[in-house]
């Protein structure tokens, strides 16, 4: 048996989705997307592909490909697919999404992964990612695009507490994001944003495993760096709490 005292903190086991997404919103998204009858699903920057797997479970016969560069997350997705009887319909590939040869697909998921599609610096990255997504979806298909937005303009003091180099110009507000989607060749079928409850659940679950581990392993060789990482992330979260938002756009390609 492995001695947990000799291991580092567990990673993200409390997270179902790697983003501020509740079960209720996920159910609605899956129902809406599955209702279009996609035969193929492409998940870019998929992580462990939880939403893709749920769509596949809701659409018998549909096949999906998830693309990511994180091997650990991809292994988690493969285990989940196997456990749910979806291994024959879900494929996880460790590769970059930039210039992907996969697609066009009937449903393309890109949730918090615009950086996986474009090397451009924000805010230009968002529009480039949307143009790329337009070329990866079939006519009559759907794109589910999840992207960070400002809920309101951040103050200089708030920006100083966020990630290094945070600037008001690097994110759009919701109206600006929707306008970019329209300019890229889409019509917005559904527009929604994560609630504060969803953000708090996500950020708490993001840290929870490591926080509990740290509380019981203060003398571990990894304790100091774990404490620094957790305290730094929590400080950034408190700076952007209520300011940083996340939009989910269900997009229909214009023919």
C-alpha positions as CSV (number, residue, x, y, z in Angstrom):
1,X,0.0,0.0,0.0
2,X,1.3,3.5,-0.9
3,X,2.0,5.7,2.1
4,X,0.0,8.9,1.4
5,X,2.4,10.8,3.7
6,X,5.1,10.3,1.0
7,X,3.0,11.6,-1.8
8,X,2.2,15.1,-3.0
9,X,-1.3,16.6,-2.9
10,X,-3.9,15.0,-5.1
11,X,-4.9,16.9,-8.2
12,X,-8.4,18.2,-9.0
13,X,-10.4,15.2,-7.9
14,X,-13.1,17.5,-6.5
15,X,-13.7,19.0,-10.0
16,X,-16.2,17.5,-12.3
17,X,-15.7,20.2,-15.0
18,X,-12.5,22.3,-15.3
19,X,-14.5,25.5,-15.2
20,X,-17.4,27.3,-13.5
21,X,-20.1,24.9,-14.7
22,X,-22.9,23.5,-12.5
23,X,-24.6,20.2,-12.9
24,X,-27.8,22.0,-13.7
25,X,-26.3,24.2,-16.5
26,X,-24.4,21.1,-17.8
27,X,-27.6,19.2,-18.0
28,X,-29.3,22.0,-20.0
29,X,-26.3,22.3,-22.3
30,X,-26.1,18.6,-23.0
31,X,-29.9,18.4,-23.7
32,X,-29.8,21.3,-26.1
33,X,-26.7,20.1,-27.9
34,X,-27.7,16.5,-28.1
35,X,-31.1,17.7,-29.5
36,X,-29.3,18.7,-32.7
37,X,-28.3,15.1,-33.3
38,X,-24.6,15.4,-33.7
39,X,-22.9,12.4,-35.3
40,X,-19.4,13.7,-34.6
41,X,-18.1,15.7,-31.6
42,X,-14.7,17.5,-31.4
43,X,-13.5,18.8,-28.1
44,X,-10.5,21.1,-28.3
45,X,-8.4,21.7,-25.2
46,X,-10.7,19.0,-23.8
47,X,-8.9,18.2,-20.5
48,X,-10.7,15.0,-19.4
49,X,-13.6,15.7,-21.7
50,X,-16.5,15.4,-19.2
51,X,-19.0,17.4,-21.3
52,X,-18.1,15.5,-24.5
53,X,-18.7,12.2,-22.7
54,X,-22.1,13.4,-21.5
55,X,-23.1,14.4,-25.0
56,X,-21.9,11.0,-26.4
57,X,-24.0,9.2,-23.7
58,X,-27.0,11.3,-24.7
59,X,-26.6,10.6,-28.5
60,X,-26.3,6.9,-29.2
61,X,-23.9,6.2,-32.0
62,X,-22.2,9.6,-31.9
63,X,-18.4,9.6,-31.8
64,X,-16.1,12.1,-30.2
65,X,-12.4,13.1,-30.3
66,X,-10.9,15.1,-27.5
67,X,-7.6,16.9,-28.0
68,X,-5.3,18.2,-25.3
69,X,-1.6,18.3,-24.4
70,X,-2.1,17.2,-20.7
71,X,-1.5,13.5,-20.5
72,X,-2.8,13.2,-17.0
73,X,-6.1,14.8,-17.9
74,X,-6.4,12.6,-21.0
75,X,-5.9,9.5,-19.0
76,X,-8.6,10.5,-16.7
77,X,-10.9,11.0,-19.7
78,X,-10.0,7.6,-21.0
79,X,-10.8,5.9,-17.7
80,X,-14.1,7.7,-17.5
81,X,-15.0,6.7,-21.0
82,X,-14.2,3.1,-20.2
83,X,-16.2,3.1,-17.0
84,X,-19.3,4.5,-18.8
85,X,-19.1,2.1,-21.8
86,X,-18.0,4.9,-24.2
87,X,-14.5,3.8,-24.9
88,X,-15.4,2.6,-28.4
89,X,-16.9,6.0,-29.2
90,X,-14.6,8.4,-27.4
91,X,-11.0,9.0,-28.4
92,X,-8.5,11.2,-26.5
93,X,-5.4,12.4,-28.3
94,X,-2.4,14.0,-26.8
95,X,-1.6,16.7,-29.4
96,X,-1.9,20.4,-30.0
97,X,-5.2,21.8,-31.2
98,X,-3.5,24.4,-33.4
99,X,-3.9,23.6,-37.0
100,X,-5.8,20.4,-36.1
101,X,-6.6,18.0,-38.9
102,X,-9.7,16.9,-37.1
103,X,-13.1,18.1,-38.2
104,X,-15.3,19.5,-39.5
105,X,-17.5,18.0,-36.8
106,X,-21.2,18.4,-36.1
107,X,-20.5,19.7,-32.6
108,X,-17.3,21.5,-31.6
109,X,-16.6,22.2,-27.9
110,X,-14.0,24.8,-26.9
111,X,-14.4,25.7,-23.2
112,X,-11.8,28.0,-21.8
113,X,-9.4,26.9,-24.5
114,X,-9.1,29.7,-27.0
115,X,-5.4,29.7,-26.2
116,X,-5.2,26.2,-27.6
117,X,-6.3,27.4,-31.0
118,X,-4.3,30.6,-31.4
119,X,-0.9,31.8,-30.4
120,X,-2.0,35.5,-30.5
121,X,-2.0,37.5,-27.4
122,X,-5.3,38.5,-25.9
123,X,-7.6,40.1,-26.8
124,X,-6.9,39.2,-30.4
125,X,-6.7,35.5,-29.5
126,X,-10.5,35.3,-29.0
127,X,-11.4,36.5,-32.5
128,X,-8.8,34.2,-34.1
129,X,-10.1,31.2,-32.2
130,X,-13.6,31.9,-33.3
131,X,-12.6,32.2,-36.9
132,X,-10.8,28.8,-36.6
133,X,-13.9,27.3,-35.0
134,X,-16.0,28.4,-37.9
135,X,-13.9,26.3,-40.2
136,X,-14.2,23.2,-37.9
137,X,-17.9,22.9,-37.7
138,X,-20.3,21.4,-40.3
139,X,-23.1,23.5,-41.8
140,X,-26.1,23.1,-39.5
141,X,-23.8,22.1,-36.6
142,X,-23.1,23.8,-33.3
143,X,-20.1,25.3,-31.5
144,X,-20.1,25.6,-27.8
145,X,-17.6,28.4,-27.0
146,X,-16.7,29.1,-23.4
147,X,-14.6,32.2,-22.7
148,X,-13.6,34.5,-19.9
149,X,-15.2,38.0,-19.9
150,X,-15.3,41.0,-17.6
151,X,-18.5,41.2,-15.7
152,X,-17.7,44.8,-15.1
153,X,-14.6,46.9,-15.9
154,X,-11.9,46.0,-13.3
155,X,-10.2,48.8,-11.3
156,X,-6.5,49.2,-11.3
157,X,-6.3,47.9,-7.8
158,X,-8.2,44.8,-8.7
159,X,-6.1,44.2,-11.8
160,X,-2.9,44.4,-9.6
161,X,-4.1,41.5,-7.6
162,X,-4.9,39.2,-10.5
163,X,-2.6,37.2,-12.7
164,X,0.8,38.8,-13.7
165,X,0.3,41.5,-16.4
166,X,-3.5,41.5,-16.1
167,X,-4.9,44.3,-18.2
168,X,-8.4,45.6,-18.8
169,X,-7.9,45.3,-22.5
170,X,-7.2,41.6,-22.6
171,X,-10.8,40.5,-22.1
172,X,-14.1,41.5,-23.6
173,X,-17.4,42.1,-22.0
174,X,-20.3,39.9,-22.9
175,X,-21.7,42.1,-25.7
176,X,-18.2,42.4,-27.2
177,X,-17.7,38.7,-27.1
178,X,-21.0,38.0,-28.9
179,X,-20.2,40.6,-31.5
180,X,-16.9,38.8,-32.2
181,X,-18.8,35.5,-32.7
182,X,-21.1,37.2,-35.2
183,X,-18.2,38.7,-37.0
184,X,-16.6,35.3,-37.3
185,X,-19.6,33.8,-39.1
186,X,-22.0,32.6,-36.3
187,X,-25.4,33.5,-35.0
188,X,-25.8,33.1,-31.2
189,X,-28.4,30.5,-30.5
190,X,-28.0,30.7,-26.7
191,X,-26.0,33.1,-24.5
192,X,-25.4,32.5,-20.8
193,X,-22.9,33.3,-18.1
194,X,-21.6,31.5,-15.1
195,X,-23.1,32.6,-11.8
196,X,-21.2,33.6,-8.7
197,X,-22.2,30.3,-7.1
198,X,-20.7,28.4,-10.0
199,X,-17.5,30.4,-9.7
200,X,-17.2,29.8,-6.0
201,X,-17.9,26.0,-6.4
202,X,-15.2,25.8,-9.1
203,X,-12.5,27.8,-7.2
204,X,-13.2,26.0,-4.0
205,X,-13.0,22.6,-5.7
206,X,-9.9,23.6,-7.6
207,X,-8.0,24.1,-4.3
208,X,-9.8,21.7,-1.9
209,X,-7.8,18.6,-2.4
210,X,-4.5,20.4,-1.9
211,X,-5.8,22.4,1.0
212,X,-6.9,19.3,2.9
213,X,-3.6,17.6,2.1
214,X,-1.6,20.6,3.3
215,X,-3.5,20.8,6.6
216,X,-2.4,17.2,7.4
217,X,1.1,17.4,5.9
218,X,2.7,20.6,7.1
219,X,6.1,19.0,7.5
220,X,6.1,17.4,4.0
221,X,9.0,18.4,1.6
222,X,6.3,19.8,-0.8
223,X,4.4,21.7,1.9
224,X,6.1,25.0,1.5
225,X,5.7,25.2,-2.3
226,X,2.1,23.9,-2.0
227,X,1.2,26.6,0.5
228,X,2.7,29.3,-1.6
229,X,0.8,28.1,-4.7
230,X,-2.5,27.8,-2.8
231,X,-2.2,31.2,-1.1
232,X,-1.2,32.9,-4.3
233,X,-4.1,31.4,-6.2
234,X,-6.6,32.3,-3.5
235,X,-5.3,35.9,-3.4
236,X,-5.9,36.1,-7.2
237,X,-9.3,34.6,-6.9
238,X,-10.3,37.1,-4.3
239,X,-9.1,39.9,-6.6
240,X,-11.2,38.8,-9.6
241,X,-14.2,37.4,-7.6
242,X,-17.3,39.1,-9.0
243,X,-15.2,40.8,-11.7
244,X,-14.0,38.0,-13.9
245,X,-16.9,36.2,-15.6
246,X,-17.3,33.3,-18.0
247,X,-19.6,33.1,-21.0
248,X,-21.1,30.0,-22.6
249,X,-22.1,30.8,-26.2
250,X,-24.0,28.2,-28.3
251,X,-23.2,29.2,-31.8
252,X,-24.8,28.3,-35.2
253,X,-22.6,28.7,-38.3
254,X,-23.9,31.0,-41.0
255,X,-24.1,29.3,-44.4
